[in-house]
Amino acid sequence: MTKIRVTTVLLVVITFMVCSTVLAKESRFVEMKHEEEERRLELEDEEEKDESEEAQTFLKSLLEKATLSGLIELDYDYADVSDVSEKDSGSSSELDLGEMELALEVSFNEWVKSEMALAAEDVGKDDDKIALDEVTLTIECPWIPLYFTGGKTSLRLTDFEDRLASDTLIEELYEIDITGFTLGFAPDAYGLDLSVTVYEGDNIIDNLEDFGTHEFRPEREEEDGSSFIANVALEPIEKMLTLCVFYDSEPGDGNRNQSIGSALTLDVWKFSLDAAFITALEREKGENGEENKESVSVVGLAFQPFESTPLAFAVRYEDFDDDRRGDQDEVLDYLYLGGFKYSFLEWATFFFEYRYLGYEKERDSNAADKVNELHFRIGLEF
């Protein structure tokens, strides 16, 4: 009996020890799993915190490198002839929100920058439009004076200095709003800038057709092909004289549509003289079977009497030759412009402009051969 009791006690003791050992190990295992889970959660929290800090740092850095700007134009126009096709059509006036623009420029570093602009034109009218006006990326090489600009923008044959509110005929006829790619060479010597821009389409001949100085042949076949602009700018006298020559070639119906021109800006004392000339070297034949080689001449003079006062006066003369026989109604022949601008606040400018437009007129036609216009504008910038 005594042996049985001893054996029983030993079994109980052994069972207790084994169970205690197993429970201890199980408890330790559970504890370790709990510690691992807590550590994992801590690591996830640290990673999320690091990612959030990195995102905040990146956003802060981006905002420091970004510049946001905007433009709002309020226009009032008066014309003594409302319809050029009828000289007795009476006067007209119009008050509208001409243009609104929001632009963002981001300089990633001293060699790379990007620009984006959203523009709304003719706001409130039936033909108003809101569009992404510009999206470009510019890369400058840090070792050699090369640069690349690509994206959607307004490609101009020349940067004629607009010192009045109205755009020039050069901008209206030869500005190309399309995606293009420019490769340029700009050494730090006399303001030299050599560039070649490649794009698609026949934009200039379309502008001329919209302007009413070119009519497409009924059987016209629009050819696909690349277009390009070659441009050379030079500043032989620093801050005084700037020169520019350019050449443009686009596909056309049979012939390529080729244009060439030049421009200059001369700053002397309180005066600025601007001049530009563009002519067609070759044009596709129009509906009349002729190759009309149009040309545009622009000359402007500006005067700023006081350096301390943001007041400037300007006059401009523009001449257009459509190279067609005889006169045609409603075709602009020349125009005179004169006016002034005054910045009454750092962010607000008032413009006044008088325009005299001379039109071609067929014999015995009832169309107007001249129009007088007044233009007022308040421009707000930030």
Helices and strands as residue ranges (DSSP letters): H 2-65, E 66-79, E 92-107, E 112-123, E 129-140, E 146-155, H 169-174, E 176-185, E 193-200, H 203-211, E 226-237, E 241-250, E 257-268, E 271-282, E 295-303, E 311-321, E 332-345, E 348-359, E 370-381
